[in-house]
């Protein structure tokens, strides 16, 4: 049997709180991160609310909002794991960051400039500084990692094809499934013995392009996100980063690390259906769910909870419930935390994985806040109204994204 992969550190920067304690308290009490936008003039826009990280981000000298969030989360995760610079220097460390938008602010900042001042050499240098791979590279540099190859990537290609002498540094572009894809890649690298420690998760800064894009697609809520509710009318754009430290269990135990949870299964599946719409029968999400269960050696009856993608959009929520109805005939408790955090893009699955880790630790399931009347038909156990004490041993974290990306991870109690 392959050795267990365990999570020994976790760093959280989210719209509802930064750090484990503030994040969990917000989830437990239903504190929403939705508020009028600070970083974008919305006077001429029909939508004016988003979920921003309001706490100042402590990552001086780092270029780009997504990178600053990721670096701050990574430093917190390494501190949580009690890993010192000397520990990292003696191990092969991979840095895997899932993202949807990457660093867009260097381009977005130019959009309001006059044509004759739009692309000066200095501006082109700034834009090039935000190229694919820049987030993971800055995370790696901030923790003193040298000698690893740096790549931008899509899906799992670069994460499986290029490994540097000190590990791998890669941005994984997998739309809104990117955070789970980074965890999947980290699990594979550790099982294959291609790194000793993986620093993996997701990051996206607030993006004007994403905000206006979702608004133009008419899938953005006016002020409240209501996943799985019959009145749901769209998502709220968010930002954030969650990073995890993952190790093989024997190495974690040998250094006396505290195991927060186990990553026992992970999978990716893609659909070739539509650029922005999921397959009508949820083909990719169903396949990634079942592949993750097979990877974990479990059946659907072993799951105690599903942390759903649950964007609050009419189409996504209905298809996701249909997938669960098909795969879980006996029903399973499920909820979405995007009602509070908003859709944090490439960070979303990582943010939700943090919720899963804390649910396992506290033996408590978080409800879908703002859920009053569950969409029909739903044969599952929709958690609503208040947190629920429960026996929580194994949880499924599902994510889906534009372009047909789907990824599922299964976490188990420490």
N, C-alpha and C positions, 0 to 999 in steps of 0.2 A: 504494500500500500504506500502511496506517496506520502511524504511528510506534510503535516498541517502547515498552512500559511497563516500567520497570526498578525493582528494589528496591535502594535505596541505604543503608538503615538498618534495624536489627532490634533489638528489646529483648525479653528473655525473662525471665519469672518463672514458674517451674514447680515442681511438687512434687519433681522430681528434680534441680533445680539452677537457680540464677538467673544469668543471663549466658550468653553463647554458649559459653564454654570449659567451664563446669561442666555445662551441659545436654548438650553433645556427648559429653563424657567419660562421663556417666551412660548415655546411649543406647548408646555403644560397649561399655561394660563390663556392661550389664544391671543397673544400680543401680535398684532399685524405690523409688517414693515411698510405698508402702503402709506404714501404721503405725497403732497405736491412736490414736483421735481425741482431740485436745486440747480443742477448742472446743465439745464437746457431751457431756452426761452420757448415756452409753450403758448404764448399769447395768441398765436395764429393757428394753433393746433386744436383739434377736437378732444384730444386726450391729454390729461395734465398730471396723472398720478403714476408713480412707479415705486419700486422697492429698492432704495439705495442703501448702501452701507454708510450710516451717519457717523460712526465712530472714526476719529482720525486714524489713518493707517500708518503705523510705525515701520516705514521701510525707506528711509532716507537714501538718496543717491540712486534709486531704482527708476528707470525710465518706463513709463506706461502704466496706466491704471491697473490692467489685468496683472501685470508683473508685480506691482506693489502689493496687491492683494495676495498673490500666490507666495511671494517671498515672506510676507508676514505670517501667513498660515503655515508655511513650511518651517519657519523658525519656532513657532509655537508647537508644532508636531514633534520636532526633534527634542525640544525641551520636555515635552510630555513623555517621550520615550526614554529620557535620560541618556541621550547620546551626545557625547562631547566631540569636539573637532578631532581629537586623537582617535576616537572610536571610528569616525568616518574615514580618516586617513588610512586606517588598517583594513578597511573593507571595500569591496566593490559595490559602489552605490549607483543605482539608476534613478534618474529623475524623469517622471512621466506625468505630463500635465495635459489633461483634456480641456479643449476649448472650442467654442463655437465661432466667435468673432476674431479671436486673437487680439492683437493690438491695433485698434482702428483709430485711436484718437489722433495719431500723427497725420492720417489722411483726412479725418473729419475736421480737424482744425484748419485745414487749407480751404475747405469748401466755401467759407465766407470771405476769403481774400479776393481782391481784384485780380483780373487775369494777368496783368503784368507783374504781379507779385506772387503768383501762385506756386511756381516751381523754381525757386532759386536753388543753387547748389546746396545751401544749408538745409533747405526743406527736403530735398531729395535724400540727403544724408539721414535726416530724421525719419523719413518714411522707411528707408532701408533698415533702420535700426529696429523697426517693428515687424521685420519679416518673420515668416514661419520658423519656429524654433527659438524665438527671442524670449518667450516666457520661461521655458524650462532652462534655457541657458542662464538667465539672470538668477533663477532659483539656485542652480548649481554653483554659480560663482559666489552667491551670497553665503553658501555653506562651505566654501573652500574647496569644491570639487574641481580637479584639473585632470586633463588627459583623456576625457571621454569625448566621443563624437557627438556632435549636435545636429539634430535634424528637425525639420518640419515634417508633418506626416498626415496621412489620411487613413482611416480605418486602422488596421494593425500592421500594415506593410512594413514601414520603417522600423517599428518597434520589434520586429522579429528578424529583420535582415541585417542590421548594422549594430554591432556592439563594440564599444571602445574598450581600452585596457582597464579603465577604472569604472566601467559601467556605461550606461547609455543615457543620453539627454535628448528628450524628444517631446515636441508638442503633438498631440493627437487631435486631429480635426474630425470630429464625429458628430457635429451638430449638437443636439441636446442630449445625446447618449454618450457624449465624450467622457464624462467623469467615470461612468461605469466601464468604458472601454480602457481607460487608463488603469483601473483596478484589475481588469482582465489581463492586460499586458503585464502588469506587475506580478500577478499570480503565476503566469506562464514563465516569466524570466526566473523567478525564484525556484519554481519546480524543476526547471531545466538546468539550474545551477549556473545561470549566466550573470547573476549578481548575488550579493550577500544581503543587501538592504535595498529596499525600494521606497522611494519617496514619491507617492502617487496621489492624484486627486484631480480637481478641476478648478478652472478660474476663468472668469470673464468680468471685465469692467463694464460700467454702464455705457451703452452704445447708442448714439443718435440714429445710426443706420438701422439697428435692430428695432428701436422704438418706432421710428417712422415706418419702417417696413411692415411690422406687425399691425400698425394702425391702418396702413393702406390695404392690407389683407383682410381688414375688418374682423379680426379675431381678438381685439383688445377690449377688456372690460373698462367701463367708465371709471369706477372707483373701488369696487369690491370683486374679488375673485371667488367664485362659488363652484369648486370642482364637484362633479357628479350630482349637482342639484338640477332639478328640472328648469330652474330659472337661470342657469349659467349662461353668461353672454361673452365670455372671453377670459384671456389671461392678463396678468400684469407683468411688465418687464422688470427684471431684477438684476442684481449683480452680486458677486461674492467669490469666495474661494474656501475650499476645505481640502487639506492635504493630510495624508496618512503615512505613517511609517509601517512598513510590512517587512516581516522576517520569517525565515523558517523557524518552527517552534523550538527545535533543539538549540539553535543559536540564541534565541530570546531567553530560554530557560538558563542557558549557560552563563549569561551575563546578569541574571537575576531580574530581568525585565518583567513588568506587569503586563499580562495579556488582557487587552480590552475586549477583543472578540476574535473569532476565526473567520477567515474568508475561505469557505469550503467549496464554493462552486462559482463559475463565471462563464459567460458565453456572449458571443456577438452574432447577430443575424441581420442580413440586409434584404430589402425589398427593391425590386425594379418596377415600381408602380407609378409614382408621381413625385415631382420635386418638393411639394409642400403637403400633400395629403397622405395619410396612412392608407395601407391596403384595406379595402372595405371589410375584410374578414380578419384583419390584424395578423396576417401571415407571419411577418417578421418577428413581431412581439411574441407570438405563440411559440415559434421555433426557438428564440433565444431563451425563453422560460424553460422549455423542456430540455434544451441542451445544458443549461445551468444546473438543472436538477440531476441530469445524468452525470455531469462532472462531479457533483457532490455525492453521488451514490444514494440519492433520496427519491421519494415519490411525492406526488402532490399531497398525500395525507400527512407528510412529515412537516408541512409548513404551518406555522402558528400565526403568520401575518404577512400581508403584502403591502409594501410601501409603493403605492401606485404612482405612475407618471402624472396623472391627474392635472392637466393644465387648466381646466375650466372652460375649454372650448367645446362647442356642441359636438363636433365630429370626433375629436380625440377621445373624449370621455365615454361616448357611446360605444365606440369600437373597443376600447380597453375593457369595459364591462362585459361586452360580448365575448372577448377572449377569455376572461376569467370564468364566465358562465360555461364556456366550452371545456376549459381545462380543469376546473374545480367543481365537479357536479355536486359535491357535498357542501360546498360553500367554504369561504375562508374570510376572516376579518381583514378589512383593507381600509386605507385612507390615503389622502394626499396632503402634504404640508405646504403645497404651493399657495393655498389659501392665505398663508401668512407670509411666506418668503418671497412670493412672486416667482416667476420663471427666471432662474439665475443662469440660464443658457448652458454653457459647457460646464458650469459648476453644479448644475441642478442635481445630477445623480450622486455627486460626491456629498452635497449638502444633505441629501436624503439618506445616504449611507451613514452619515453622522447621526441622523435621527435613529436609524436602525441600531447602531452600536449602543446608543443611550437607552433605547427601548429594551434591549437585551440586558443591559446593566441594571436598570431600574424596574424591570419586569412590569412595564407600563406601556400601553399602546396609546398613541396620540390620535385624536379624532380628526376628521376633515372639518375644520372650523367653517362656519357660514353655510353648512349643509343642513337644510331644513327638510326638503322633500326629495328623496332619492330618485334619480331617473329610472325609468322602467324600459324593458324588463331587467331586473337585477336580482339574481338568486344568491348573491353574496351578502356577507355580514358587514354592512357599511357602518363604520364607527363614527358616531356623531354626538355632539352635545358636550362631552366631557372626556378626559382621559380615562382609560379603563385598565384596572389592575388585572393581570393575566399571567399565565405560565407561558413565557416566551423563550423558546429554545432555538428555533430556526426561522429566519425571515427572508423573504424575497424582495429585492429592490429592483424595480423595473424602470427602464427609461426608453424613450423613443424620440426620434428627431427627424427633421427635414432631410430629404434625400434618401429616405428608407433605412436610416440607421436605427438599430435596436440593440440594446444590451441589457443583460440581467446578471445580477450578482446575488449570491446566497451567503448570508452571514449567520454564524452560530454563536451561542453564548460561550464565554471564556471557560 
